[in-house]
Amino acid sequence: MAHRNRNILVGLALSAAVGFIAAYLPGEAVRAQGKPAAPAAGPAAGTGGAAAAAAAAQTCTKKYGKNCCDPAVMEHMPKDAIFKACGESDATFLGESGQKDTCKYHFKVEGEKADEMYVQVYTPKQKDAPPQPADPFFSYKKAAGKVYMTDKAKSPKSAPIAAAQTGLYLATKEYVVSVSASTKVCTKAEATKLAPSMK
């Protein structure tokens, strides 16, 4: 039974590392406040969604997966900023994959799964967001300006996730912008250089 429980815990830790931003980073702190993310501004539902998808498709130069990123999400963390801060380039960039309020930039890292090698941007609309994250799993420190960065795991179970991903958090008047970067794509030192590009 102990062996089975250990396998379950290992599996959960690995799953969390892949979906770090969704599970533990500032986006979770936002959702934990019980405030659902508002829909993106734009035309009324129906044709608006199709129009937004079409616009995203037109600006997607390199797609990874089914959907391109919404340009409005990409504005909060441009690909070129990742190239500059994290030492990546068109040669290592595999493409973008988008979902609602989320954009992942995927990169090639030798010997690693591309699905896990990314810099992810999550930008839900959120008025009156806390200036710094209230995260039960990680402590944060100031990175640049109003941007906070994950510092340490608050428990041994969270330590592998903290080693695999760096989280950045910025609260604006209308949005919370959180970035999750694989440390094999963007080291913690490089993530500090990435922080000023958040907007």
SULBEL-V17887 format. One record per pair of residues at least 12 apart in sequence whose ideal C-beta (glycine too) atoms are under 7 Angstrom apart, sorted by the first residue. I is the first residue (numbers start at 0). J is the second residue. D is the distance in whole Angstrom. If there is no record, write none. Layout:
BEGIN
I,J,D / I,J,D
END
This chain:
BEGIN
12,156,7 / 12,159,5 / 12,160,7 / 15,160,5 / 16,159,7 / 16,160,5 / 16,163,5 / 16,164,7 / 17,115,5 / 19,160,6 / 19,164,4 / 19,179,5 / 20,119,5 / 20,121,5 / 20,177,6 / 20,179,4 / 23,134,7 / 23,136,5 / 23,137,7 / 23,160,6 / 24,166,4 / 24,177,5 / 24,179,5 / 25,132,4 / 25,134,7 / 25,166,6 / 25,168,4 / 25,175,6 / 25,177,4 / 26,121,5 / 26,123,7 / 26,177,5 / 28,132,5 / 28,133,5 / 28,134,5 / 29,123,6 / 29,125,6 / 29,128,6 / 29,175,5 / 34,125,6 / 36,100,6 / 36,123,3 / 36,124,6 / 36,125,7 / 37,124,4 / 39,71,6 / 51,69,7 / 54,70,7 / 55,67,4 / 55,68,6 / 55,69,5 / 55,70,6 / 55,97,6 / 58,70,5 / 59,95,6 / 61,92,6 / 61,94,4 / 61,95,7 / 62,94,5 / 62,95,6 / 63,93,5 / 63,94,3 / 63,95,6 / 63,96,5 / 63,105,4 / 64,96,4 / 66,96,6 / 66,97,5 / 66,98,7 / 67,95,6 / 67,97,5 / 68,95,5 / 68,97,4 / 68,102,4 / 69,97,6 / 69,102,7 / 72,97,7 / 72,100,6 / 72,101,7 / 72,102,5 / 72,120,6 / 72,122,5 / 73,102,5 / 75,120,6 / 75,122,5 / 75,176,5 / 75,197,6 / 75,198,6 / 76,120,4 / 76,178,6 / 76,196,6 / 76,197,6 / 77,196,7 / 78,104,6 / 80,193,6 / 80,196,4 / 81,104,6 / 81,118,5 / 81,185,7 / 81,193,7 / 84,185,7 / 84,189,5 / 84,192,4 / 84,193,4 / 84,196,7 / 85,184,6 / 85,185,4 / 85,189,5 / 85,193,6 / 86,189,7 / 87,106,6 / 87,184,7 / 91,106,5 / 91,107,5 / 92,104,7 / 92,106,6 / 93,105,4 / 93,106,6 / 93,107,6 / 93,113,5 / 100,121,6 / 100,122,5 / 100,123,5 / 101,119,7 / 101,120,7 / 101,121,5 / 102,120,5 / 103,117,4 / 103,119,5 / 104,117,6 / 104,118,5 / 105,117,5 / 106,184,5 / 108,183,5 / 108,184,6 / 111,183,6 / 115,181,6 / 116,181,5 / 116,183,6 / 116,184,5 / 117,181,6 / 117,184,7 / 118,178,7 / 118,180,5 / 118,184,6 / 118,185,6 / 119,178,7 / 119,179,5 / 120,176,7 / 120,178,6 / 121,177,5 / 122,174,5 / 122,176,5 / 123,175,6 / 124,173,6 / 124,174,6 / 125,174,6 / 125,175,4 / 126,173,6 / 128,170,4 / 128,175,5 / 129,170,6 / 130,145,7 / 130,170,5 / 131,147,5 / 131,168,7 / 132,147,6 / 132,168,5 / 135,153,7 / 136,152,7 / 136,153,6 / 136,157,5 / 137,149,5 / 137,151,7 / 137,152,6 / 137,153,6 / 137,157,6 / 137,161,6 / 137,166,7 / 138,150,5 / 138,151,5 / 138,153,6 / 139,168,7 / 142,167,6 / 142,191,6 / 142,194,4 / 143,194,4 / 143,195,5 / 144,195,7 / 145,169,6 / 146,167,6 / 146,168,7 / 146,169,5 / 146,194,4 / 146,197,6 / 147,168,5 / 148,165,7 / 148,166,7 / 148,167,5 / 148,190,7 / 148,191,7 / 148,194,6 / 149,161,6 / 149,165,6 / 149,166,4 / 162,182,7 / 163,181,7 / 163,182,6 / 164,179,5 / 164,180,7 / 164,181,6 / 164,182,7 / 165,180,5 / 165,182,6 / 165,185,7 / 165,187,5 / 165,190,4 / 166,179,5 / 167,190,6 / 167,193,7 / 167,194,5 / 167,197,6 / 169,197,5 / 176,197,5 / 178,197,6 / 180,193,7
END
